[in-house]
Every structure is written in C-alpha cells, then in structure tokens.
Amino acid sequence: MRSFVSFLAGAIAVGAVVALLAVGGVIDDDASTSSSSAAAPSPPTANNDSDNDDEGGGSAPADISELYKRVSPGVVFVQAGQTGTGSGFVYSDEGHIVTNDHVVEGSTQFQVVIGGDPNPIPARLMGQDPSSDLAVLKVDPGAVKGGLKPLELGDSTTLEPGDQAIAIGSPFGLEGTVTTGIISSLGRTIDSPNCYPIADAVQTDAAINPGNSGGPLLDGNGRVIGVNSQIRSGSGSNSGVGFAVPVSTVKFVVPLIQNGGKVERAYLGVRNGTPPARDGAIVDSVVPNGPAAQGGLLPGDKITKIDNKDIKSSEDVSSAVTARKPGEQAKVVVKRGGQERTLTIQLGTRPETQATANCR
C-alpha cells in the first residue's frame, strides 16, 4: 500500500516560523496566473443545500451520520496499479475524480470504487500537477451504479481555527472510513511531490492515515475544504497533525488539468528564509542564471516589497510571485548593506522539478 507523503524532519511551530526555507515564487494560490490548453469551466456545486445559507465552515451538523450518508456516495477508493491505493472524490457529473498526484504517480492503470458499490470500475488519468499534489482521473458515468454524486466545493479562505473538520477516505484500505476533528491551523506550507511548497495548507486533528491521501476534508456542512495529502509523524501514521491541500488550489488547478492541460507558474528563482522579526525575507541562495540572478538579487539581500506589496516572510515572496504570470516584470525592493534598492526582474516559468537534496 502506498504510504502518505510523510514528513519525518522537524515539527511545525505554532508561533512564528523562524528561518523557514521556501522557494520564491513557487507556491500555489487561487489567483488566475497560469495558462493551459484546457478549458476552465466553473467548479461544480453539486449537493447544494438551499436551506443552509451558512457560507463558513464553523456550523456543525446536527448528526455526523446524516452528513456521512449524504456525502459518502461521492467519496472514491483509488487503486493505482497493483499495490498503490488512496482516496479521492467525485468532482463532476462528467466523471472527473480528484485525488493526489502522489497517489497516481508512476502508475498507468487505475480502478476506482465509488460510494457503496463494491465493484471496481476502470479509470483513466486525465491530468497531473505535482506542484499542488493534485491529479484528475475520469470514469464513464454510465458505469457508476446509481449515478455520480459530485461533492460540493466549499471556501477554504473563510475557515477559522476551531471550525469542524471531517475526513472520509480509505485509510489502510478500509473504505468509507470517517473521522472528525477541527481545523487546527491555517496557512501552513507543505512540500509537493516535485519539491515546491504548497501554500495555505489546512492543518487538522481529524485522524488521517496512509490511504486517506486524495480524499476530501469537509466542513461541518459536508463541503470540500481540502484534499487530505500529508501527515507529520515519526511513525508514519496519524499523530494529530494532518495537512490538506486547500480547496482554493483545487478550484484553480483542476479546471486546467482535467482535460490534459498544464499549469504554468511564474518563477523568481531564489531560496529565502524568514527572519525572527518577520520584517522581510532573507535571500539564502540564488538559482544560477535564473530570473533573480539576472535581475541582480544577491544572497544576503532582504526582500521587503514586491510590486508595492509588503513582504514579511518567505511565504509572502512566493505568494507575490505566484500572483504574476511568466514573462512579466516585478519590482523587487531589497535592503542591502543598510541601503534600499529597487530591482526590476523579469519572471521566468517555473521548472517542473525543484532541485533540492531535501525533497522527500
């Protein structure tokens, strides 16, 4: 059974993150900054409950069992190849299924079990985006007994710590397992399969284990707020700290890759850390011949602004660059030797793999 991507090095600090290394301009968010040959339809909003006007994630359902009955037909067990397994959820009436990239990575044959029907049906891989750890499979809707029941997408930007969180998936191959908890924290950064950071990850204490990868993390109304992706544990199983790719990233990425398209992201080409005062981002290293190097950024520079946006941390650098498109120019303000300088840097296109010895 394929395991979750599990972090074994270091723990996430609850307070300020000191000297967190991140690659500038590599973190995903829901800004429309990418190009693709695929169409980009609006995300589906199936299972919309017109009697519930609550748009946040804090309202708890009266009965988890009732929520489970309503939502579980849209949850998927994914078998990739002979031994790899994970979870997913139905995204559209056309048969699209969202899962993790690391669930399907390296496989060419897929079968899925949808809802309560025990019979596996074949699926084909439509698209992958390792930078966000997302992938899309597709099944023939006519092959699904009882029809497809896409899950409704929520809004990860309205979440607050303490909001209810519900995970449904197939931990250790145990299909249809539901666990509950809360949103423990927001705005976390986790590593993707190709070594780029994923921004705004949702941290939860709902129990997730190997096999939950790709399954939905839901709010108290049964709406998807994230895709369960990683755990931080010394043993490789749940220790109360799980992470989900935010649904804001799902809304941005999936329409671009669901029919074979790709996501192109802007790229600065630096590694930088957050100082204890959180008053900028210290450039740790510059990719040789990359956009930053060609624009004059040097190791030791403190980035304080990008395009008039204040930079307080390394995550801010990534978010600011991601908000731009490849080929655009960015105004980068740095402090160097006690003096402030403004550099004009032409952003490049992010390479498919981030070269680093620390990746996985």
C-alpha positions as CSV (number, residue, x, y, z in Angstrom):
1,M,0.0,0.0,0.0
2,R,1.4,3.3,-1.0
3,S,2.0,5.5,2.1
4,F,1.2,9.1,2.6
5,V,3.9,11.6,1.9
6,S,5.1,11.8,5.5
7,F,7.4,14.4,6.9
8,L,9.9,13.0,9.3
9,A,12.2,16.0,9.7
10,G,11.2,18.7,12.1
11,A,7.9,19.9,13.6
12,I,5.7,22.8,12.6
13,A,6.0,25.6,15.2
14,V,2.7,27.1,16.4
15,G,4.2,30.6,16.6
16,A,6.4,32.5,14.2
17,V,8.3,30.3,11.8
18,V,12.0,31.2,12.0
19,A,14.3,30.6,9.1
20,L,11.8,28.7,7.1
21,L,13.3,28.0,3.7
22,A,11.0,28.4,0.8
23,V,11.5,28.9,-2.9
24,G,10.4,32.3,-4.1
25,G,7.5,32.3,-6.5
26,V,6.6,28.6,-6.3
27,I,3.6,28.4,-4.0
28,D,0.1,27.9,-5.4
29,D,-2.9,30.0,-4.6
30,D,-6.2,30.7,-6.3
31,A,-5.1,33.6,-8.4
32,S,-5.5,33.0,-12.2
33,T,-1.9,33.1,-13.1
34,S,-1.5,30.1,-15.3
35,S,-2.1,29.3,-18.9
36,S,-3.3,26.0,-20.3
37,S,-4.7,24.5,-23.4
38,A,-7.6,23.0,-21.3
39,A,-10.9,24.7,-20.8
40,A,-11.5,26.2,-17.4
41,P,-15.2,25.7,-16.5
42,S,-16.6,26.9,-13.2
43,P,-16.1,24.4,-10.4
44,P,-19.2,22.1,-9.8
45,T,-21.6,22.9,-7.0
46,A,-23.5,19.7,-6.7
47,N,-25.3,18.8,-3.5
48,N,-26.1,22.4,-2.9
49,D,-28.4,22.7,0.2
50,S,-30.7,25.7,-0.4
51,D,-31.9,25.5,3.2
52,N,-28.5,26.2,4.5
53,D,-27.2,29.7,3.9
54,D,-24.1,29.4,6.1
55,E,-21.0,30.0,3.9
56,G,-18.4,29.4,6.6
57,G,-17.1,26.2,8.0
58,G,-18.0,26.7,11.6
59,S,-21.5,25.4,11.7
60,A,-21.6,21.8,13.0
61,P,-24.1,19.3,11.5
62,A,-26.8,18.0,13.9
63,D,-25.8,14.5,13.1
64,I,-22.5,13.3,11.6
65,S,-24.1,10.1,10.4
66,E,-26.6,12.0,8.3
67,L,-23.8,14.0,6.8
68,Y,-21.9,10.8,6.1
69,K,-25.0,9.3,4.3
70,R,-25.3,12.3,2.1
71,V,-21.6,12.8,1.2
72,S,-20.1,9.3,1.2
73,P,-21.6,8.3,-2.2
74,G,-19.2,10.9,-3.7
75,V,-16.1,9.6,-2.0
76,V,-13.8,7.3,-4.0
77,F,-11.3,4.5,-3.3
78,V,-8.5,4.6,-5.8
79,Q,-6.3,1.7,-6.8
80,A,-3.3,2.7,-8.8
81,G,-1.5,-0.3,-10.4
82,Q,-1.2,-3.5,-8.4
83,T,-0.4,-2.2,-4.9
84,G,-0.8,1.6,-4.7
85,T,-4.1,2.8,-3.1
86,G,-5.5,6.0,-1.9
87,S,-8.7,8.1,-1.9
88,G,-10.5,10.7,-4.0
89,F,-13.8,12.3,-4.6
90,V,-16.2,12.9,-7.4
91,Y,-15.7,16.3,-8.9
92,S,-18.1,16.5,-11.8
93,D,-21.1,14.8,-13.5
94,E,-18.8,14.1,-16.4
95,G,-16.9,11.5,-14.3
96,H,-13.9,13.6,-13.1
97,I,-12.4,12.4,-9.8
98,V,-9.9,14.5,-7.8
99,T,-7.1,12.7,-5.9
100,N,-3.4,13.4,-5.0
101,D,-0.7,13.3,-7.6
102,H,1.4,11.1,-5.3
103,V,-1.4,8.5,-5.3
104,V,-1.2,8.1,-9.1
105,E,2.5,8.8,-9.6
106,G,4.2,6.2,-11.6
107,S,1.1,4.2,-12.4
108,T,-0.6,3.7,-15.8
109,Q,-3.6,1.6,-14.8
110,F,-6.3,2.7,-12.4
111,Q,-9.5,1.3,-10.8
112,V,-11.9,3.0,-8.5
113,V,-14.7,2.1,-6.1
114,I,-17.3,4.8,-5.8
115,G,-19.7,5.2,-2.9
116,G,-21.2,2.0,-1.7
117,D,-20.9,0.0,-4.9
118,P,-18.2,-2.6,-4.2
119,N,-17.5,-3.3,-7.9
120,P,-14.3,-1.5,-9.1
121,I,-14.6,0.3,-12.4
122,P,-11.7,1.4,-14.7
123,A,-10.5,5.0,-14.7
124,R,-8.0,6.9,-16.8
125,L,-5.6,9.6,-15.8
126,M,-6.6,13.0,-17.3
127,G,-4.1,15.3,-15.8
128,Q,-1.5,15.8,-13.0
129,D,0.0,18.8,-11.3
130,P,2.8,17.7,-9.0
131,S,3.4,21.3,-7.8
132,S,0.0,21.2,-6.0
133,D,-0.1,17.4,-5.4
134,L,-3.3,17.2,-7.4
135,A,-4.4,14.8,-10.1
136,V,-7.6,14.1,-12.0
137,L,-9.0,10.7,-13.0
138,K,-12.1,10.1,-15.2
139,V,-14.6,7.3,-15.3
140,D,-17.5,6.5,-17.6
141,P,-20.5,8.0,-15.8
142,G,-22.7,5.2,-17.2
143,A,-20.6,2.6,-15.4
144,V,-21.4,4.0,-12.0
145,K,-24.3,2.2,-10.3
146,G,-26.8,4.8,-9.0
147,G,-25.1,7.6,-10.9
148,L,-22.4,10.1,-9.9
149,K,-22.8,12.4,-6.9
150,P,-20.2,15.1,-7.1
151,L,-19.3,16.8,-3.8
152,E,-19.9,20.5,-3.3
153,L,-16.8,22.7,-3.0
154,G,-16.5,25.0,0.0
155,D,-14.4,28.0,0.6
156,S,-11.0,27.5,2.4
157,T,-10.5,31.2,2.7
158,T,-13.3,31.6,5.2
159,L,-12.1,28.9,7.6
160,E,-11.0,29.6,11.2
161,P,-9.1,27.5,13.7
162,G,-11.6,25.5,15.7
163,D,-14.1,25.0,12.8
164,Q,-15.2,21.4,12.4
165,A,-13.3,19.2,10.0
166,I,-14.4,15.8,8.7
167,A,-12.3,13.4,6.7
168,I,-13.7,10.5,4.7
169,G,-11.4,8.0,2.9
170,S,-9.8,4.6,2.9
171,P,-7.0,4.6,5.5
172,F,-5.1,1.3,5.2
173,G,-7.6,0.3,2.5
174,L,-10.5,0.5,4.9
175,E,-13.0,2.1,2.5
176,G,-15.6,4.6,3.7
177,T,-13.9,5.5,7.0
178,V,-15.0,8.8,8.6
179,T,-13.1,10.7,11.2
180,T,-13.9,14.0,12.8
181,G,-11.9,16.9,14.4
182,I,-11.3,20.6,14.0
183,I,-9.2,22.9,11.9
184,S,-6.1,23.1,14.0
185,S,-4.4,25.9,12.0
186,L,-4.3,27.6,8.6
187,G,-1.7,29.0,6.2
188,R,0.7,26.1,6.6
189,T,3.3,25.3,3.9
190,I,3.9,21.7,2.9
191,D,6.2,20.2,0.2
192,S,4.8,19.0,-3.1
193,P,6.0,15.8,-4.9
194,N,8.3,17.8,-7.1
195,C,9.8,19.7,-4.1
196,Y,7.9,23.0,-4.5
197,P,6.0,24.4,-1.5
198,I,2.2,24.3,-1.4
199,A,0.8,27.4,0.2
200,D,-2.2,27.8,2.6
201,A,-2.4,24.1,3.6
202,V,-5.1,23.3,6.1
203,Q,-3.9,21.7,9.3
204,T,-6.4,19.4,11.1
205,D,-6.5,17.0,14.0
206,A,-9.1,14.8,12.3
207,A,-7.4,11.4,12.1
208,I,-5.9,10.7,8.7
209,N,-3.6,7.8,7.9
210,P,-1.9,6.2,4.9
211,G,-4.7,5.6,2.4
212,N,-6.5,8.8,3.2
213,S,-4.4,10.6,0.5
214,G,-6.5,12.3,-2.1
215,G,-9.7,12.1,0.0
216,P,-11.8,15.1,0.9
217,L,-11.5,17.1,4.1
218,L,-15.0,18.5,4.7
219,D,-16.5,21.4,6.7
220,G,-19.5,21.0,9.0
221,N,-21.9,21.2,6.1
222,G,-20.2,18.5,4.0
223,R,-18.5,20.8,1.6
224,V,-14.9,20.1,0.5
225,I,-12.4,22.4,2.1
226,G,-9.3,20.5,1.2
227,V,-7.7,17.3,-0.2
228,N,-6.0,15.2,2.5
229,S,-2.4,15.0,1.5
230,Q,0.2,14.6,4.2
231,I,0.8,13.8,7.9
232,R,3.7,14.9,10.1
233,S,4.6,11.9,12.2
234,G,7.6,10.0,13.4
235,S,5.8,6.7,13.0
236,G,4.2,7.3,9.6
237,S,0.6,7.2,10.9
238,N,-1.7,9.8,12.5
239,S,-0.4,11.7,15.4
240,G,-2.9,14.5,15.4
241,V,-1.3,16.6,12.7
242,G,-2.6,16.2,9.2
243,F,-2.5,18.6,6.2
244,A,-4.8,19.1,3.3
245,V,-4.3,21.0,0.0
246,P,-6.8,23.9,0.3
247,V,-9.9,23.8,-1.9
248,S,-8.9,27.3,-3.3
249,T,-6.0,25.5,-5.0
250,V,-8.4,22.7,-6.2
251,K,-10.6,25.4,-7.8
252,F,-7.7,26.9,-9.6
253,V,-5.8,23.8,-10.7
254,V,-8.4,21.1,-11.6
255,P,-10.2,23.0,-14.4
256,L,-6.8,23.5,-16.1
257,I,-5.7,19.8,-15.9
258,Q,-8.9,17.8,-16.1
259,N,-8.7,17.6,-19.8
260,G,-4.9,17.2,-20.2
261,G,-3.8,20.8,-19.7
262,K,-0.9,22.1,-17.6
263,V,-0.4,24.9,-15.1
264,E,2.3,27.4,-15.8
265,R,3.5,29.4,-12.9
266,A,5.8,32.4,-12.6
267,Y,9.3,31.8,-11.2
268,L,11.7,34.1,-9.3
269,G,14.5,31.6,-8.6
270,V,15.6,32.2,-5.0
271,R,15.6,30.4,-1.7
272,N,14.8,32.6,1.2
273,G,14.2,32.5,4.9
274,T,12.0,34.4,7.4
275,P,13.9,36.4,10.0
276,P,12.7,36.3,13.6
277,A,11.3,39.8,13.4
278,R,9.2,38.8,10.3
279,D,10.2,42.0,8.6
280,G,11.1,40.7,5.2
281,A,12.6,37.6,3.5
282,I,16.4,37.0,3.6
283,V,17.7,35.6,0.3
284,D,19.6,32.4,1.2
285,S,20.7,31.5,-2.3
286,V,20.0,32.4,-5.9
287,V,19.5,29.9,-8.7
288,P,22.4,30.4,-11.2
289,N,21.3,32.2,-14.4
290,G,17.7,32.3,-13.0
291,P,15.5,35.4,-13.2
292,A,16.6,36.7,-9.8
293,A,20.3,36.3,-10.6
294,Q,19.8,38.0,-13.9
295,G,17.9,40.8,-12.2
296,G,20.7,41.5,-9.6
297,L,19.4,39.8,-6.5
298,L,22.2,38.6,-4.2
299,P,22.4,36.2,-1.2
300,G,22.0,38.2,1.9
301,D,19.6,40.7,0.4
302,K,16.4,41.3,2.5
303,I,13.3,41.5,0.3
304,T,10.9,44.0,1.8
305,K,8.5,44.7,-1.1
306,I,7.4,43.1,-4.4
307,D,5.2,45.2,-6.6
308,N,4.4,47.5,-3.7
309,K,3.2,44.6,-1.6
310,D,4.9,44.4,1.8
311,I,7.0,41.3,2.4
312,K,7.0,39.9,5.9
313,S,8.1,36.3,5.3
314,S,9.3,33.9,2.7
315,E,5.7,32.8,2.1
316,D,4.9,36.4,1.1
317,V,7.6,36.2,-1.6
318,S,6.1,33.1,-3.1
319,S,2.5,34.4,-3.0
320,A,3.5,37.7,-4.6
321,V,5.4,36.0,-7.5
322,T,2.6,33.4,-8.0
323,A,0.2,36.3,-8.5
324,R,2.1,37.2,-11.6
325,K,2.5,35.5,-15.0
326,P,5.7,34.1,-16.6
327,G,7.4,36.8,-18.6
328,E,6.0,39.7,-16.6
329,Q,8.3,42.2,-14.8
330,A,8.3,42.5,-11.0
331,K,9.6,45.4,-8.9
332,V,11.6,44.0,-6.0
333,V,12.7,46.2,-3.2
334,V,15.6,44.9,-1.1
335,K,17.8,46.2,1.7
336,R,21.5,45.6,1.1
337,G,24.3,46.9,3.3
338,G,21.9,49.3,5.0
339,Q,20.7,50.8,1.7
340,E,17.4,50.2,-0.1
341,R,17.5,49.2,-3.7
342,T,14.7,48.6,-6.3
343,L,15.4,45.9,-8.8
344,T,13.3,45.1,-11.9
345,I,13.2,41.4,-12.5
346,Q,11.6,39.6,-15.5
347,L,9.9,36.5,-14.1
348,G,10.5,33.1,-15.7
349,T,8.5,29.9,-16.0
350,R,8.8,27.6,-13.1
351,P,10.8,24.4,-13.9
352,E,8.9,21.2,-13.5
353,T,11.1,20.0,-10.7
354,Q,12.8,21.9,-7.9
355,A,16.3,20.7,-7.5
356,T,17.0,20.2,-3.8
357,A,18.5,17.5,-1.7
358,N,15.8,17.9,1.0
359,C,12.9,16.9,-1.2
360,R,11.2,13.9,0.3
